[in-house]
């Protein structure tokens, strides 16, 4: 154990502070999300904000729920064609 009065010897077990780049890399490596940057119409932006406010959720949560529902509806539709969908990806 290190002497508490010793201010000259480095502590071998002390964690060094991470740089901003190191923190950002750790965040990206541990995240199960992907970044999506896009522009939408003003009307759509207002609608998204209204939905987020109404349901007391973030815009990201609203978009994810809308996408999940649209995807499930597509998979459940009678004329769904998996090959067509995979070919377009």
C-alpha positions as CSV (number, residue, x, y, z in Angstrom):
1,X,0.0,0.0,0.0
2,X,1.3,3.4,-0.9
3,X,2.2,5.8,1.9
4,X,-0.5,8.6,1.9
5,X,2.2,11.2,2.6
6,X,4.3,10.0,-0.4
7,X,3.7,12.5,-3.2
8,X,6.6,11.5,-5.4
9,X,5.9,7.8,-6.2
10,X,3.3,7.2,-8.8
11,X,0.4,4.9,-8.0
12,X,0.7,1.9,-10.4
13,X,-3.0,1.0,-9.9
14,X,-4.4,4.5,-10.4
15,X,-6.4,4.9,-13.5
16,X,-5.3,7.7,-15.8
17,X,-7.9,10.1,-17.1
18,X,-9.1,9.3,-20.7
19,X,-8.7,11.8,-23.5
20,X,-11.8,12.9,-25.3
21,X,-10.8,10.7,-28.3
22,X,-10.5,7.7,-26.0
23,X,-13.9,8.3,-24.4
24,X,-15.5,8.7,-27.8
25,X,-14.0,5.5,-29.1
26,X,-15.1,3.6,-26.0
27,X,-18.6,5.0,-26.5
28,X,-18.7,3.9,-30.2
29,X,-17.3,0.5,-29.4
30,X,-19.8,-0.2,-26.6
31,X,-22.9,1.2,-28.3
32,X,-25.4,-0.8,-30.2
33,X,-26.6,2.2,-32.1
34,X,-25.8,3.7,-35.5
35,X,-25.6,7.4,-36.3
36,X,-28.2,8.7,-38.8
37,X,-27.9,12.2,-40.2
38,X,-30.5,13.5,-42.5
39,X,-32.7,16.5,-43.4
40,X,-36.5,16.3,-43.3
41,X,-39.2,18.8,-44.2
42,X,-40.2,21.4,-41.8
43,X,-43.7,19.9,-41.6
44,X,-42.3,16.5,-40.7
45,X,-40.0,18.1,-38.1
46,X,-43.0,19.8,-36.5
47,X,-45.0,16.6,-36.5
48,X,-42.1,14.7,-34.9
49,X,-41.7,17.3,-32.2
50,X,-45.4,17.2,-31.5
51,X,-45.5,13.4,-31.2
52,X,-42.5,13.5,-29.0
53,X,-44.1,16.1,-26.7
54,X,-47.5,14.4,-26.7
55,X,-46.1,11.0,-25.7
56,X,-43.4,12.5,-23.5
57,X,-40.6,10.6,-25.4
58,X,-37.6,11.6,-27.3
59,X,-37.6,12.1,-31.1
60,X,-35.3,9.1,-31.4
61,X,-37.8,6.9,-29.5
62,X,-40.7,8.1,-31.7
63,X,-38.8,7.4,-34.9
64,X,-37.7,3.9,-33.6
65,X,-41.3,3.0,-32.7
66,X,-42.6,4.2,-36.1
67,X,-40.0,2.1,-37.9
68,X,-40.6,-0.9,-35.8
69,X,-44.4,-0.8,-36.5
70,X,-43.9,-0.2,-40.2
71,X,-41.4,-3.1,-40.4
72,X,-43.8,-5.5,-38.4
73,X,-46.7,-4.4,-40.6
74,X,-44.6,-5.2,-43.7
75,X,-43.6,-8.6,-42.5
76,X,-47.2,-9.4,-41.6
77,X,-48.6,-8.3,-44.9
78,X,-49.9,-11.0,-47.3
79,X,-47.9,-9.8,-50.3
80,X,-44.5,-9.5,-48.4
81,X,-41.6,-10.7,-50.5
82,X,-38.4,-11.4,-48.5
83,X,-36.3,-11.8,-51.6
84,X,-37.4,-8.5,-53.0
85,X,-36.5,-6.8,-49.7
86,X,-33.1,-8.5,-49.3
87,X,-32.2,-7.7,-53.0
88,X,-32.8,-4.0,-52.3
89,X,-30.4,-3.8,-49.3
